[in-house]
Amino acid sequence: MSWDEMSVHVGDIYRLAISNELRGYGFWLDGSEWQYPEMPMADVGSPYGPRPSDTVTQVHLRWGDVLNDFSDFTQMPDPEAFDPAITQMEKVVERLSVTATIDPTTEESIPPNGMDGHINSLSDVRLASWKGDAADEFRLYLAHLGDKTGHQWALAWVLLNALRAEQGIWQRAQVDVDQVAHKALSRLSGEGSGEGGGSAGKVLNALTTLAGFALPGLGSTVKVFTATGAVAQLASLLPKEEGLPGDPSHIISDMRDDLRKVKEAVEQKESELHDELTSVAGAVSRKAMEYYLERPSLSKPGNIRDKRGTFS
């Protein structure tokens, strides 16, 4: 559901809440005007005073906040806005993939970048006759290049997974907010019994441990997020309706409880994602040289010499 569509739903919820309460007091709609029952308002259960016009005014004011109940969700990021960053990071992961790899979360194959073949060819053929300190330094550089690239791949994959998880949070928040709105509309219009339906779970099921997935500084396992399910266990999995069919007092209360749970779940998952990435960032900063390979010492400016002198 787009936010424009949600605005329409919210307007419908507001109008139905007003309509259902006024009809409960014996009012009826004639065109665009509410008509009043002939008996005193106290006799039909209205708590808003003796004048019918006061009841109409107060009922409109009572449900006016419904128009603001969804306002926070209109500020949520568009999940599709994450697609360009995800696509770019997928390319980075592919470029850094030294060997054929299976993406741990999507289970899709990531082809090797061919680095091993190039290194082996370079070492076995082109460098075979190269002797001396510079040659030894360069061979040592090549010997560690694959491992360091593998570490970079692991870090890039963690960042890719974080982007996917972030997108998943907002995708599922949209789904849940849409479910909340539709459930409220269904109950207010008398089309739903208030029982069951919808998804349940969490945006990020858990921090799943991937054994053997090494990230220097974090040990031999890495915790990753998997974005599945809905944002929260919603009250949309509702108990049977306790009030009158279409009674806005119970329906709007349940709707607001649902929205509160969605907001709390989003905040919780955002906090979990932040904490895990902060942990990764700390590990990388402590083990920075595990992700970076310096140029061979004898290839630095001032260390390359031939019969003409020193290159700088």
Residue frames as qw, qx, qy, qz and C-alpha x, y, z in Angstrom:
[[0.000, 0.889, 0.459, 0.000, 0.00, 0.00, 0.00],
 [0.382, 0.425, -0.033, 0.820, 1.35, 3.41, -0.96],
 [0.154, -0.279, -0.486, 0.814, 1.15, 6.29, 1.48],
 [0.312, -0.005, -0.239, -0.920, -1.40, 7.96, -0.81],
 [0.578, -0.246, -0.705, -0.329, -3.58, 4.85, -0.56],
 [0.406, -0.273, -0.707, 0.510, -3.09, 4.82, 3.19],
 [0.073, 0.076, 0.173, -0.979, -4.36, 8.42, 3.40],
 [0.529, -0.152, -0.460, -0.697, -7.58, 7.29, 1.71],
 [0.600, -0.256, -0.755, 0.066, -7.93, 4.39, 4.17],
 [0.248, -0.173, -0.536, 0.788, -7.35, 6.67, 7.15],
 [0.294, -0.026, -0.071, -0.953, -10.06, 9.03, 5.91],
 [0.632, -0.199, -0.607, -0.439, -12.43, 6.09, 5.57],
 [0.497, -0.218, -0.734, 0.407, -11.60, 4.88, 9.09],
 [0.022, -0.087, -0.309, 0.947, -12.33, 8.37, 10.45],
 [0.466, -0.070, -0.260, -0.843, -15.67, 8.63, 8.65],
 [0.654, -0.200, -0.702, -0.200, -16.77, 5.12, 9.65],
 [0.346, -0.154, -0.682, 0.626, -15.87, 5.68, 13.30],
 [0.206, 0.066, 0.161, -0.963, -18.05, 8.80, 13.33],
 [0.574, -0.060, -0.477, -0.663, -20.84, 7.10, 11.44],
 [0.571, -0.164, -0.803, 0.050, -20.88, 4.01, 13.64],
 [0.177, -0.186, -0.623, 0.739, -21.05, 5.96, 16.88],
 [0.319, 0.092, 0.025, -0.943, -23.75, 8.35, 15.68],
 [0.608, -0.082, -0.611, -0.500, -25.84, 5.51, 14.29],
 [0.424, -0.158, -0.827, 0.334, -25.50, 3.83, 17.68],
 [0.037, 0.253, 0.454, -0.854, -27.29, 6.87, 19.14],
 [0.375, 0.604, 0.678, -0.185, -30.09, 6.61, 16.60],
 [0.157, 0.681, -0.207, -0.684, -28.82, 9.21, 14.08],
 [0.728, 0.341, 0.544, 0.240, -29.12, 8.57, 10.37],
 [0.233, -0.356, 0.357, 0.831, -27.51, 10.18, 7.36],
 [0.489, 0.730, 0.464, -0.111, -29.68, 12.00, 4.85],
 [0.507, 0.820, -0.073, 0.256, -27.40, 12.96, 1.99],
 [0.513, 0.360, -0.437, 0.646, -24.53, 14.74, 3.74],
 [0.301, -0.508, 0.257, -0.765, -26.56, 15.81, 6.79],
 [0.225, -0.083, -0.919, 0.312, -27.02, 13.87, 10.01],
 [0.497, -0.477, -0.308, -0.656, -30.65, 13.68, 11.13],
 [0.091, -0.298, 0.708, -0.634, -31.48, 13.55, 14.81],
 [0.291, -0.370, -0.882, -0.003, -33.75, 11.18, 16.74],
 [0.289, -0.666, -0.245, -0.642, -36.77, 12.85, 18.26],
 [0.734, -0.600, -0.306, 0.084, -36.16, 11.54, 21.78],
 [0.246, -0.926, 0.285, -0.029, -33.76, 13.31, 24.20],
 [0.497, 0.596, -0.618, 0.123, -30.06, 12.51, 23.78],
 [0.297, -0.419, 0.748, -0.420, -29.84, 11.09, 27.30],
 [0.833, 0.078, 0.361, -0.412, -32.46, 8.52, 26.38],
 [0.871, 0.464, -0.159, -0.027, -30.42, 7.18, 23.46],
 [0.884, -0.292, 0.021, 0.364, -27.23, 6.97, 25.53],
 [0.485, 0.667, -0.068, 0.561, -25.40, 10.02, 24.23],
 [0.602, -0.501, -0.313, 0.537, -22.94, 11.39, 26.83],
 [0.399, 0.167, 0.148, 0.889, -22.53, 14.71, 25.03],
 [0.109, 0.208, 0.240, -0.942, -25.40, 16.78, 26.40],
 [0.454, 0.467, 0.642, -0.405, -29.06, 17.34, 25.57],
 [0.454, 0.702, -0.101, -0.539, -28.68, 18.94, 22.13],
 [0.910, 0.261, 0.299, 0.120, -28.31, 16.60, 19.13],
 [0.488, 0.829, -0.169, 0.215, -25.98, 19.08, 17.40],
 [0.310, -0.768, 0.539, -0.152, -23.60, 18.85, 20.37],
 [0.855, -0.124, 0.503, 0.016, -23.46, 15.08, 19.98],
 [0.772, 0.595, 0.118, 0.189, -22.58, 15.40, 16.27],
 [0.172, 0.898, -0.326, 0.241, -19.87, 17.98, 16.99],
 [0.502, -0.636, 0.565, -0.155, -18.32, 16.05, 19.88],
 [0.916, 0.076, 0.388, 0.063, -18.30, 12.75, 17.99],
 [0.639, 0.725, -0.066, 0.248, -16.41, 14.42, 15.14],
 [0.062, -0.842, 0.455, -0.282, -13.93, 15.87, 17.63],
 [0.796, -0.399, 0.440, -0.119, -13.56, 12.56, 19.45],
 [0.888, 0.148, 0.372, 0.227, -12.34, 10.72, 16.37],
 [0.334, 0.929, -0.154, -0.037, -10.33, 13.58, 14.90],
 [0.347, -0.694, 0.621, 0.113, -7.09, 12.09, 16.25],
 [0.859, 0.168, 0.477, 0.081, -7.57, 9.08, 13.96],
 [0.569, 0.816, -0.016, 0.100, -6.26, 11.30, 11.16],
 [0.010, 0.842, -0.517, 0.154, -2.97, 11.61, 13.08],
 [0.853, -0.333, 0.393, -0.088, -2.62, 8.00, 14.19],
 [0.889, 0.257, 0.250, 0.286, -0.82, 7.01, 10.98],
 [0.213, 0.968, -0.133, 0.002, 1.19, 10.23, 10.56],
 [0.444, -0.668, 0.571, 0.174, 4.47, 8.76, 11.89],
 [0.739, 0.072, 0.634, 0.215, 4.35, 6.03, 9.28],
 [0.540, 0.824, 0.165, 0.044, 4.16, 8.51, 6.41],
 [0.029, -0.903, 0.425, 0.048, 7.76, 9.46, 7.30],
 [0.813, -0.241, 0.508, 0.149, 9.10, 5.95, 6.90],
 [0.049, -0.502, 0.637, 0.583, 11.68, 5.36, 4.15],
 [0.813, 0.379, -0.126, -0.423, 10.48, 3.99, 0.84],
 [0.823, -0.247, 0.496, 0.128, 11.83, 0.41, 0.73],
 [0.773, 0.546, 0.212, 0.244, 12.55, 0.77, -3.00],
 [0.081, 0.960, -0.247, 0.099, 14.97, 3.59, -2.20],
 [0.598, -0.567, 0.559, 0.093, 17.40, 0.95, -0.91],
 [0.902, 0.346, 0.254, 0.054, 17.56, -0.86, -4.27],
 [0.497, 0.806, -0.260, 0.188, 20.39, 1.22, -5.84],
 [0.233, -0.719, 0.610, -0.237, 22.65, 0.81, -2.79],
 [0.830, -0.132, 0.527, -0.124, 21.90, -2.91, -2.61],
 [0.831, 0.549, 0.070, 0.063, 22.65, -3.34, -6.31],
 [0.270, 0.831, -0.431, 0.227, 25.98, -1.53, -5.96],
 [0.447, -0.559, 0.657, -0.235, 26.98, -3.58, -2.92],
 [0.926, 0.136, 0.343, -0.086, 26.03, -6.80, -4.72],
 [0.674, 0.697, -0.182, 0.164, 28.52, -5.81, -7.44],
 [0.082, -0.762, 0.578, -0.281, 31.19, -5.19, -4.81],
 [0.755, -0.276, 0.559, -0.204, 30.57, -8.61, -3.28],
 [0.904, 0.399, 0.150, 0.017, 30.81, -10.25, -6.70],
 [0.445, 0.797, -0.342, 0.224, 34.06, -8.43, -7.51],
 [0.211, -0.659, 0.641, -0.331, 35.61, -9.51, -4.20],
 [0.933, -0.103, 0.241, -0.248, 34.49, -13.14, -4.43],
 [0.053, -0.623, 0.756, 0.197, 37.82, -14.99, -4.68],
 [0.052, -0.018, 0.990, 0.128, 36.20, -18.42, -4.85],
 [0.414, -0.349, -0.615, -0.573, 32.75, -19.66, -5.80],
 [0.039, 0.000, 0.656, -0.754, 30.51, -18.76, -2.86],
 [0.239, -0.569, -0.745, -0.255, 26.94, -19.28, -1.73],
 [0.177, -0.479, 0.133, -0.849, 25.26, -16.20, -0.28],
 [0.118, -0.058, -0.892, 0.433, 24.40, -17.32, 3.28],
 [0.326, 0.306, 0.479, -0.755, 21.04, -15.52, 3.36],
 [0.626, 0.425, -0.132, -0.641, 19.71, -15.82, -0.20],
 [0.752, -0.082, 0.649, 0.080, 21.46, -19.15, -0.91],
 [0.665, 0.743, 0.011, -0.078, 22.25, -17.83, -4.38],
 [0.847, -0.020, 0.148, 0.511, 25.57, -18.69, -6.04],
 [0.024, 0.950, -0.179, -0.256, 28.21, -15.97, -6.28],
 [0.884, 0.396, -0.058, 0.240, 30.70, -16.80, -9.06],
 [0.666, -0.445, 0.073, 0.594, 34.46, -16.47, -8.43],
 [0.184, 0.931, -0.063, -0.308, 36.20, -13.36, -9.71],
 [0.844, 0.483, -0.095, 0.213, 39.09, -15.36, -11.21],
 [0.134, -0.899, 0.394, -0.137, 41.72, -13.88, -8.91],
 [0.770, -0.382, 0.507, 0.059, 43.14, -17.26, -7.89],
 [0.834, 0.386, 0.305, 0.248, 43.74, -18.22, -11.49],
 [0.331, 0.895, -0.113, 0.278, 45.45, -14.93, -12.29],
 [0.399, -0.791, 0.451, -0.109, 47.67, -15.15, -9.20],
 [0.852, -0.154, 0.483, 0.129, 48.66, -18.75, -9.92],
 [0.725, 0.602, 0.182, 0.281, 49.41, -17.91, -13.54],
 [0.096, 0.936, -0.238, 0.242, 51.45, -14.89, -12.53],
 [0.564, -0.653, 0.501, -0.057, 53.40, -16.83, -9.91],
 [0.863, -0.016, 0.486, 0.136, 54.02, -19.92, -12.00],
 [0.695, 0.532, 0.299, 0.380, 54.90, -18.32, -15.32],
 [0.253, 0.882, 0.003, 0.398, 55.71, -14.63, -15.28],
 [0.346, -0.847, 0.334, -0.228, 57.49, -14.53, -11.94],
 [0.988, -0.102, 0.001, 0.119, 59.31, -17.83, -12.24],
 [0.743, 0.282, -0.091, 0.600, 62.58, -16.25, -13.32],
 [0.066, -0.839, 0.094, -0.532, 62.35, -13.14, -11.15],
 [0.746, -0.197, -0.462, 0.438, 64.90, -13.27, -8.35],
 [0.244, 0.321, -0.271, 0.874, 65.97, -11.06, -5.49],
 [0.020, -0.227, -0.637, 0.736, 64.46, -9.21, -2.54],
 [0.404, 0.184, -0.063, -0.894, 61.80, -7.42, -4.59],
 [0.559, 0.014, -0.719, -0.413, 60.66, -10.73, -6.07],
 [0.322, -0.167, -0.864, 0.348, 60.44, -12.32, -2.65],
 [0.137, 0.230, 0.404, -0.874, 58.46, -9.37, -1.29],
 [0.497, 0.148, -0.301, -0.800, 56.06, -9.48, -4.22],
 [0.511, -0.061, -0.841, -0.167, 55.53, -13.22, -3.90],
 [0.151, -0.226, -0.755, 0.597, 54.75, -12.72, -0.21],
 [0.310, 0.207, 0.079, -0.925, 52.27, -10.02, -1.20],
 [0.567, 0.062, -0.579, -0.583, 50.55, -12.39, -3.61],
 [0.361, -0.078, -0.912, 0.180, 50.48, -15.13, -1.00],
 [0.014, -0.340, -0.645, 0.685, 48.35, -12.94, 1.31],
 [0.224, 0.051, -0.265, -0.937, 46.29, -11.20, -1.36],
 [0.444, -0.262, -0.759, -0.398, 43.64, -13.91, -1.54],
 [0.375, -0.419, -0.723, 0.402, 43.08, -14.01, 2.22],
 [0.053, -0.310, -0.214, 0.925, 42.85, -10.23, 2.55],
 [0.320, -0.037, -0.466, -0.824, 40.44, -10.08, -0.37],
 [0.442, -0.341, -0.823, -0.100, 38.38, -12.78, 1.31],
 [0.234, -0.416, -0.555, 0.681, 38.20, -10.64, 4.45],
 [0.137, 0.190, -0.116, -0.965, 37.07, -7.68, 2.37],
 [0.388, -0.194, -0.727, -0.532, 34.43, -9.89, 0.78],
 [0.363, -0.421, -0.790, 0.257, 33.15, -10.92, 4.21],
 [0.086, -0.393, -0.310, 0.861, 32.90, -7.30, 5.32],
 [0.250, 0.080, -0.395, -0.880, 31.19, -6.27, 2.08],
 [0.389, -0.291, -0.830, -0.275, 28.74, -9.12, 2.51],
 [0.236, -0.454, -0.661, 0.549, 27.90, -8.00, 6.07],
 [0.082, 0.329, 0.025, -0.940, 27.19, -4.50, 4.74],
 [0.332, -0.054, -0.661, -0.671, 25.08, -5.92, 1.90],
 [0.359, -0.375, -0.853, 0.049, 23.12, -8.01, 4.36],
 [0.116, -0.417, -0.454, 0.778, 22.59, -4.96, 6.59],
 [0.226, 0.171, -0.266, -0.921, 21.15, -3.03, 3.65],
 [0.408, -0.192, -0.793, -0.410, 18.84, -5.92, 2.83],
 [0.306, -0.411, -0.769, 0.382, 17.75, -6.13, 6.46],
 [0.015, 0.330, 0.199, -0.923, 17.11, -2.40, 6.62],
 [0.356, 0.026, -0.498, -0.790, 14.99, -2.61, 3.49],
 [0.401, -0.257, -0.873, -0.100, 13.19, -5.62, 4.97],
 [0.105, -0.340, -0.608, 0.709, 12.26, -3.68, 8.09],
 [0.248, 0.327, 0.026, -0.911, 10.46, -1.00, 6.11],
 [0.384, -0.011, -0.738, -0.554, 8.92, -3.43, 3.63],
 [0.371, -0.322, -0.866, 0.091, 7.33, -5.39, 6.43],
 [0.011, -0.349, -0.435, 0.830, 6.37, -2.29, 8.36],
 [0.342, 0.142, -0.326, -0.870, 4.43, -1.18, 5.27],
 [0.440, -0.154, -0.837, -0.286, 2.74, -4.58, 5.10],
 [0.276, -0.352, -0.781, 0.437, 1.77, -4.47, 8.75],
 [0.115, 0.302, 0.199, -0.925, 0.48, -0.90, 8.66],
 [0.415, 0.041, -0.546, -0.727, -1.58, -1.81, 5.62],
 [0.412, -0.241, -0.879, -0.009, -2.94, -4.84, 7.50],
 [0.106, -0.334, -0.592, 0.726, -3.85, -2.71, 10.51],
 [0.265, 0.226, -0.085, -0.933, -5.74, -0.21, 8.33],
 [0.476, -0.031, -0.690, -0.543, -7.61, -2.88, 6.40],
 [0.330, -0.262, -0.873, 0.245, -8.52, -4.75, 9.57],
 [0.045, 0.333, 0.428, -0.839, -9.94, -1.61, 11.16],
 [0.382, 0.171, -0.320, -0.850, -11.93, -0.82, 8.01],
 [0.432, -0.095, -0.855, -0.271, -13.24, -4.37, 7.82],
 [0.234, -0.341, -0.796, 0.441, -14.43, -4.34, 11.41],
 [0.125, 0.321, 0.215, -0.914, -15.93, -0.85, 11.23],
 [0.443, 0.152, -0.438, -0.768, -17.86, -1.75, 8.10],
 [0.778, -0.068, 0.407, -0.475, -19.13, -4.96, 9.68],
 [0.773, 0.431, -0.414, -0.211, -17.32, -7.19, 7.18],
 [0.482, 0.322, -0.757, 0.304, -15.01, -8.79, 9.73],
 [0.734, -0.536, -0.405, -0.101, -15.60, -10.66, 12.95],
 [0.235, -0.856, 0.376, -0.264, -12.40, -9.42, 14.51],
 [0.865, -0.321, 0.382, 0.051, -10.80, -12.85, 14.58],
 [0.792, -0.074, 0.468, 0.385, -7.46, -14.01, 13.21],
 [0.584, 0.775, 0.170, 0.172, -5.89, -13.26, 9.88],
 [0.111, 0.945, -0.286, 0.111, -2.66, -11.72, 8.80],
 [0.735, 0.320, -0.479, 0.357, 0.96, -12.44, 9.39],
 [0.601, -0.790, 0.101, -0.062, 2.86, -12.64, 12.62],
 [0.870, 0.059, -0.070, 0.485, 6.50, -12.78, 13.56],
 [0.314, -0.791, 0.087, 0.518, 9.31, -10.28, 13.46],
 [0.480, 0.836, -0.211, -0.161, 11.01, -8.37, 10.69],
 [0.333, 0.583, -0.728, 0.140, 14.34, -9.82, 11.65],
 [0.864, -0.262, -0.404, -0.147, 13.75, -13.31, 12.97],
 [0.760, -0.605, 0.069, 0.229, 16.97, -13.31, 14.93],
 [0.081, 0.800, -0.578, -0.141, 20.68, -12.80, 14.79],
 [0.992, 0.114, 0.008, -0.055, 21.49, -16.03, 13.01],
 [0.414, -0.679, 0.559, 0.233, 24.95, -17.44, 13.66],
 [0.810, 0.532, -0.228, -0.091, 26.83, -18.57, 10.57],
 [0.772, -0.475, 0.369, 0.205, 29.43, -21.09, 11.72],
 [0.722, 0.022, 0.434, 0.539, 32.69, -20.95, 9.82],
 [0.320, 0.830, 0.245, 0.387, 31.95, -17.54, 8.33],
 [0.623, -0.338, -0.181, 0.682, 35.09, -15.76, 9.48],
 [0.134, 0.905, 0.087, 0.393, 35.34, -12.04, 10.00],
 [0.577, 0.133, -0.438, 0.676, 38.64, -10.99, 11.61],
 [0.070, -0.271, 0.334, -0.900, 38.09, -9.45, 15.01],
 [0.691, -0.172, 0.093, -0.696, 34.79, -11.27, 15.54],
 [0.565, -0.211, 0.785, -0.139, 36.06, -14.83, 15.63],
 [0.103, -0.067, 0.896, 0.428, 35.04, -17.71, 13.41],
 [0.092, 0.586, 0.801, 0.079, 31.33, -16.95, 13.41],
 [0.033, -0.056, -0.082, -0.995, 29.33, -13.93, 12.35],
 [0.212, 0.511, 0.729, -0.403, 25.82, -13.00, 13.42],
 [0.013, -0.068, -0.490, -0.869, 23.61, -11.89, 10.56],
 [0.447, 0.281, 0.395, -0.752, 20.06, -10.73, 10.14],
 [0.088, 0.220, 0.867, 0.438, 17.42, -12.50, 8.12],
 [0.319, 0.141, 0.100, -0.932, 14.47, -10.36, 7.08],
 [0.268, -0.222, -0.871, -0.347, 11.41, -12.57, 7.15],
 [0.209, -0.547, -0.769, 0.256, 7.90, -12.38, 8.50],
 [0.067, -0.862, -0.305, -0.400, 6.03, -9.34, 9.71],
 [0.115, 0.629, -0.366, 0.676, 7.20, -6.57, 11.97],
 [0.220, -0.274, 0.643, -0.680, 5.38, -7.52, 15.12],
 [0.111, -0.341, -0.932, 0.056, 2.93, -9.84, 16.78],
 [0.167, -0.224, -0.131, -0.951, -0.08, -7.71, 16.12],
 [0.352, 0.224, 0.652, -0.633, -3.36, -7.30, 17.88],
 [0.548, 0.281, -0.385, -0.688, -4.74, -7.80, 14.36],
 [0.454, -0.070, -0.888, -0.030, -4.73, -11.42, 15.47],
 [0.307, -0.354, 0.230, -0.853, -7.61, -10.20, 17.57],
 [0.139, 0.180, 0.903, -0.364, -9.80, -11.81, 20.18],
 [0.028, 0.591, 0.747, 0.304, -13.50, -11.93, 19.44],
 [0.042, -0.474, -0.082, -0.876, -15.21, -8.58, 19.38],
 [0.203, -0.307, -0.757, 0.540, -16.41, -7.61, 22.85],
 [0.200, 0.342, 0.194, -0.898, -18.39, -4.51, 21.88],
 [0.653, 0.553, 0.359, -0.373, -21.22, -4.07, 19.44],
 [0.704, 0.299, 0.452, 0.459, -20.50, -5.02, 15.80],
 [0.363, 0.659, 0.194, 0.629, -18.66, -2.07, 14.33],
 [0.437, -0.872, -0.178, 0.132, -18.27, -0.37, 17.73],
 [0.470, 0.750, -0.229, 0.406, -15.50, 2.20, 17.10],
 [0.451, -0.792, 0.337, -0.235, -14.47, 2.37, 20.76],
 [0.849, -0.275, 0.438, 0.107, -13.01, -1.14, 20.69],
 [0.804, 0.482, 0.204, 0.282, -11.90, -1.13, 17.06],
 [0.262, 0.880, -0.191, 0.347, -9.94, 2.13, 17.19],
 [0.549, -0.711, 0.421, -0.125, -8.39, 1.11, 20.50],
 [0.897, -0.036, 0.396, 0.194, -7.17, -2.16, 18.96],
 [0.630, 0.703, 0.074, 0.321, -5.95, -0.30, 15.87],
 [0.038, -0.911, 0.307, -0.271, -3.91, 2.10, 17.99],
 [0.737, -0.493, 0.464, -0.002, -2.47, -0.78, 19.97],
 [0.873, 0.311, 0.274, 0.256, -1.45, -2.43, 16.71],
 [0.413, 0.837, -0.078, 0.350, 0.25, 0.71, 15.45],
 [0.379, -0.821, 0.394, -0.164, 2.08, 1.14, 18.74],
 [0.860, -0.228, 0.441, 0.120, 3.39, -2.43, 18.48],
 [0.748, 0.563, 0.142, 0.320, 4.56, -1.86, 14.92],
 [0.107, 0.915, -0.231, 0.314, 6.46, 1.28, 15.98],
 [0.600, -0.654, 0.451, -0.095, 8.03, -0.48, 18.95],
 [0.914, 0.060, 0.355, 0.186, 9.06, -3.45, 16.80],
 [0.578, 0.740, -0.008, 0.344, 10.65, -1.19, 14.19],
 [0.147, -0.884, 0.350, -0.272, 12.56, 0.69, 16.88],
 [0.795, -0.419, 0.439, -0.005, 13.73, -2.58, 18.43],
 [0.878, 0.274, 0.280, 0.275, 14.94, -4.01, 15.14],
 [0.356, 0.862, -0.122, 0.339, 16.65, -0.78, 14.16],
 [0.409, -0.792, 0.418, -0.179, 18.44, -0.85, 17.52],
 [0.889, -0.162, 0.414, 0.112, 19.53, -4.48, 17.03],
 [0.743, 0.566, 0.133, 0.331, 20.84, -3.73, 13.57],
 [0.065, 0.920, -0.236, 0.305, 22.68, -0.65, 14.84],
 [0.625, -0.642, 0.437, -0.077, 24.28, -2.58, 17.69],
 [0.908, 0.060, 0.351, 0.219, 25.48, -5.38, 15.44],
 [0.585, 0.710, 0.038, 0.390, 26.97, -3.00, 12.89],
 [0.202, -0.898, 0.312, -0.236, 28.65, -1.04, 15.69],
 [0.810, -0.390, 0.431, 0.074, 30.21, -4.30, 16.84],
 [0.825, 0.382, 0.250, 0.334, 31.42, -5.02, 13.31],
 [0.272, 0.894, -0.099, 0.341, 32.84, -1.51, 12.95],
 [0.472, -0.783, 0.390, -0.109, 34.73, -1.88, 16.23],
 [0.885, -0.121, 0.407, 0.194, 36.17, -5.22, 15.16],
 [0.681, 0.617, 0.147, 0.366, 37.30, -3.82, 11.83],
 [0.021, 0.935, -0.218, 0.280, 38.94, -0.80, 13.46],
 [0.640, -0.618, 0.456, -0.019, 40.84, -3.08, 15.86],
 [0.726, -0.066, 0.613, 0.304, 41.94, -5.41, 13.08],
 [0.412, 0.799, -0.044, -0.436, 42.24, -2.91, 10.23],
 [0.053, 0.601, -0.720, -0.343, 45.33, -4.54, 8.73],
 [0.468, 0.085, 0.880, -0.006, 43.40, -7.78, 8.31],
 [0.509, 0.698, 0.482, -0.146, 41.34, -5.99, 5.63],
 [0.309, 0.927, -0.173, -0.123, 44.12, -4.08, 3.95],
 [0.890, -0.036, 0.197, 0.410, 47.25, -5.31, 2.22],
 [0.092, -0.860, 0.231, 0.446, 50.12, -2.87, 1.89],
 [0.695, 0.667, -0.266, -0.035, 52.12, -2.73, -1.28],
 [0.907, -0.050, -0.148, 0.391, 55.32, -4.79, -1.19],
 [0.407, -0.823, 0.023, 0.397, 57.91, -2.82, 0.77],
 [0.483, -0.274, 0.468, 0.688, 60.47, -2.96, -2.02],
 [0.290, 0.524, 0.597, 0.534, 57.98, -1.53, -4.52],
 [0.134, -0.892, -0.313, 0.296, 57.48, 1.69, -2.58],
 [0.376, 0.885, -0.081, 0.261, 58.92, 4.88, -4.05],
 [0.148, -0.830, 0.510, -0.174, 62.63, 5.01, -3.31],
 [0.666, -0.326, 0.668, -0.063, 63.02, 1.23, -3.09],
 [0.844, 0.431, 0.313, 0.072, 62.99, 0.37, -6.79],
 [0.170, -0.769, 0.442, 0.428, 66.44, 0.63, -8.32],
 [0.890, 0.365, 0.187, 0.197, 68.10, -0.25, -11.55],
 [0.700, 0.001, 0.098, 0.708, 71.38, 0.76, -13.23],
 [0.158, 0.635, 0.203, 0.729, 70.00, 4.24, -13.86],
 [0.037, -0.285, 0.432, -0.855, 69.34, 4.94, -10.20],
 [0.051, 0.293, 0.835, -0.462, 66.38, 5.04, -7.83],
 [0.153, -0.508, -0.579, -0.619, 62.76, 5.53, -8.88],
 [0.028, -0.193, -0.554, 0.809, 60.79, 7.94, -6.75]]
